[in-house]
Amino acid sequence: MVIAILTAKRGDITSLTALVGFEEWSYLVFFIWLALVGAGPVSIDGLIGRLRGRSGNHAKLAPQPQPQS
């Protein structure tokens, strides 16, 4: 993303303020946040789980062992 900004907007960069003012920096910050934190509750599987009434705990989905007699 940084390389794309520098190559596409090189002529528009007049100062650090102008560089940070490009909307591409918003994308870069969002992608970094998403990579570090993860989608969590805003993910598709989180949405499907809420619609089905399930919590985010996947241990409930594992089969339970049967007692040995």
Order of alpha helices (4+ residues) and beta strands (2+ residues): alpha-alpha-alpha-alpha
